[in-house]
Amino acid sequence: MITAFAGCGSKSTKSSSAATSSQASEAQEQTTQETLAEDIKARLDQALSQSKFKGVAQISRGGEVIYQYVNGDDDNGNPLTADSSLPVASVSKQFCAAAVMKLCDMDKLSVDDTLDKFYPEYKYGKSLKIKNLLTMSSGIPNYDVYLEPSMLGANEEENIGIIKKAMFDEELDFEPGDDYEYSNSNYFLLADIVSQVSGEAYHDFIRKNFFEPLGMDHTGFVDKITENQEWASALSKTELMLETTNPGVANGAGDIVSNAADMDKWMRGLSSGKIISADSFKEMTENPNPESSNGYCYGLWEMTFDGMGHVGQMEPHFGAVDYFNTDRDVYLFAASNTMSGLSLVDQIPQMLLSILFENE
């Protein structure tokens, strides 16, 4: 519910009739505010219903959930709930960027480090900085294009080695820093660098530094779907996502499964200094690639109403979006498991927030 707070009245002596009149006026004002809140909710529902969105959508404000929408079924035909966990696809990139900044906070890494420090065998290592990977300004082609499922191995370590070798054999699409090209290769390498610098598996680092401190108990990794009884039953079409669920393939770029409550914890924790420093969060959100039309920063891009967030789309049918606006203290998350929802998620922040903010 959206609540309005009235100011305090002056200390004057009034007759009981005047007091009664004042109370009646206050009651009428409260009723008006409640009606407005219900009207806003109805309009948000209508916007999602008319767009035929199926999935989960949530908005929180001031630390409270003010809106939820749930429509549709999981892969086995059971109704989705507000607690349903779904792959968030490329929304995962902001976790990877935050991991880099966490290591910067620990003085173990710098965004100005060049890649030859980690990959002396890479012919372009001296020309590329970690910041180029973060802002999609590296020119490294997307490994999705040249990676065939038949190339993959049986475990994470083998797959990471196979992908890096194939990637390092490719030419750059442009000189580092001169352009923008969205490429999962950037965040795949960042995840590997996090693992190298921290001395632990990438997923272990994310779990220990982010999931556990924030109490994200319904969040994990897409390559573990078949090992999680709840996910395996709800997300049964994993045979259509073999490349993504193959161990290590989606690391850093599209590897996280989560739900609305946990994503709200994540957005608030990330933006409030709980898991990385305020300076690091500022750097994540205030260093866009000047060549990108969407203001791509570090695993985040600029969104409507001066917010930040990311969109994720994973074939064949998973889509997600997160959005946070620290000035308005508003956080939004939506996820879908349908093809139509996958194509719609990038429109949801504008669709819903234009209704929520229109009288502010």
Secondary structure, 3 states (H helix, E strand, C coil): CCCCCCCCCCCCCCCHHHHHHHHHHHHHHHHHHHHHHHHHHHHHHHHHHHCCCCEEEEEEECCEEEEEEEECECCCCCECCCCCCEECHHHHHHHHHHHHHHHHHCCCCCCCCEHHHCCCCCCCHHHCEHHHHHCCCCCCCCHHHHCCHHHCCCCHHHHHHHHHHHHHCCCCCCCCCCCCCCCHHHHHHHHHHHHHHHCCCHHHHHHHHHHHHHCCCCCEEHHHHHHCHHHHHHCCCHHHHHHHHCCCCCCCCCCEEECHHHHHHHHHHHHCCCCCCHHHHHHHHCCCCCCCCCCECCCCEEEHHHEEEEEEEECCCEEEEEEEECCCCEEEEEEECCHHHHHHHHHHHHHHHHHHCCCC
